Amino acid sequence: MQLSRQLQQRAETLLPGGVDSPVRAFRAVGGEPPFVVRAEGAYLWDADGNRYLDYFGSWGPMILGHAARQVVRAVQEAAARGVSFGASTPTEADLAEMVRRAFPSVEMLRFVSSGTEATMSAIRLARAFTRRKYFIKFEGCYHGHSDALLVKAGSGIATLGIPGSAGVPEETIQHTLALPYNNIAAVEEAFARYKDQIACIIVEPVVGNAGCIPPNPGYLQALRAITEREGTVLIFDEVMTGFRLALGGAQERYCIQPDMTCLGKILGGGLPCGAFGGRADIMQMLAPLGPVYQAGTLSGNPLAMAAGIATVGTLIENRETVYPRLENVSAAVADGVAKIAREAGVLLTTNRVGSMFTWFFTGEAVTDYDSASRSNTKQFAAFHRAMLEAGVWLPPSQFEAAFLGLAHGEEETRATLAAAKEAMNRVAALETR
Ligand SMILES: Cc1ncc(COP(=O)(O)O)c(C=O)c1O
């Protein structure tokens, strides 16, 4: 780790915490973050030449594995034609058509450059459409870092154990209603209290940013029924789940049609890209057609479109085989580690939906942010460190979902379980010390 350490020290003099996104720091788990210089398939290599089996996949996008040939080729070819024009290109419509095919609820969409932009723009649009100010989000859900959404947010906010962000004035979040996830009574109460004032509900249909938390049976259906009854826009934030839990994301998996959908991560195949879309009557309120302003210098960037088309195109072509494979490999890894924990006498709750999963170090069921936060983060940190030493790189927080991709197979499963056996023994020893 000699070179990684030097690179970290250098980065810390230039970038706060040495990172450009707090989730990359290892503060919650201790140890030193390796500096990545190369990746291929299911593996990352650091500056010191160490190889790691990757379970965070650039935080979601790398479903095809790193440096997938068709993605690299598409980006190289696009780059040779020019990296950005600031004018419309045919490829934007090509990717938009693919999105519409995968997500029938998305009649029209707009590309942006990040998930943050997608969610913030979707909420602006929902507020304009309904002429209402309030919106509901759920504790532990993370929808990017725009001001109004940084309330009881998950991801780095949960990892760092802070309620929100400094620099966000009270006035900015006075219309944000943060409710417990998987709790319909709380939603009904909010609608009773703010009758005809709630513009939208934004939800991670399967939470990934407090660790993986699936919806209770009937929960998403109830959100759909209530929002329909109340004339409120239902926004599924599928930045993480889109193209991952099924080609058509959580909405396909749970058979729900939201009014609007936010996408990112896999959509751009690893390049900066997001999108928000949904019902045409809502989307047509966007400038230049309507009064809701939203713009972006690099929106629909040709390199991002090329990577997105290569990635989403591969998923569409192979949808019959891709999702069963992801399911099987993920089950083998997630359940395998759960079994190892039982054998080692470590209390562990494994939550998994498709290729998204979290090992919570608790004996309790994890159904919302509160139950997730009762996990033993010391045990998680010890497990993380031991896995990393054995060459398996998990997301460095108890409150982040792990992902795997199509490059993970039997060999990777075997290596993970072997590493986990040793790591879990270390966790067990920690307990008895
Ligand atoms: C569900 C969800 N929404 C929004 C975002 C924000 O996306 P970005 O980091 O691209 O701004 C994330 C990022 O992790 C996310 O997981």
The ligand as an SDF file (V2000), in Angstrom:
LIG
                    3D

 16 16  0  0  0  0  0  0  0  0999 V2000
  -30.9960    6.3430   -5.4210 C   0  0  0  0  0  0  0  0  0  0  0  0
  -30.0300    7.4410   -5.7760 C   0  0  0  0  0  0  0  0  0  0  0  0
  -30.5030    8.6020   -6.2320 N   0  0  0  0  0  0  0  0  0  0  0  0
  -29.6750    9.6120   -6.5730 C   0  0  0  0  0  0  0  0  0  0  0  0
  -28.3160    9.4840   -6.4530 C   0  0  0  0  0  0  0  0  0  0  0  0
  -27.4270   10.6150   -6.8450 C   0  0  0  0  0  0  0  0  0  0  0  0
  -26.7460   10.3030   -8.0200 O   0  0  0  0  0  0  0  0  0  0  0  0
  -25.3820   11.0400   -8.3920 P   0  0  0  0  0  0  0  0  0  0  0  0
  -24.3690   10.5820   -7.4010 O   0  0  0  0  0  0  0  0  0  0  0  0
  -25.1210   10.5950   -9.7990 O   0  0  0  0  0  0  0  0  0  0  0  0
  -25.6350   12.5150   -8.3040 O   0  0  0  0  0  0  0  0  0  0  0  0
  -27.7830    8.2860   -5.9820 C   0  0  0  0  0  0  0  0  0  0  0  0
  -26.3230    8.1300   -5.8320 C   0  0  0  0  0  0  0  0  0  0  0  0
  -25.8250    7.2370   -5.2280 O   0  0  0  0  0  0  0  0  0  0  0  0
  -28.6610    7.2310   -5.6330 C   0  0  0  0  0  0  0  0  0  0  0  0
  -28.2060    6.0650   -5.1840 O   0  0  0  0  0  0  0  0  0  0  0  0
  1  2  1  0
  2  3  1  0
  2 15  2  0
  3  4  2  0
  4  5  1  0
  5  6  1  0
  5 12  2  0
  6  7  1  0
  7  8  1  0
  8  9  2  0
  8 10  1  0
  8 11  1  0
 12 13  1  0
 12 15  1  0
 13 14  2  0
 15 16  1  0
M  END
$$$$
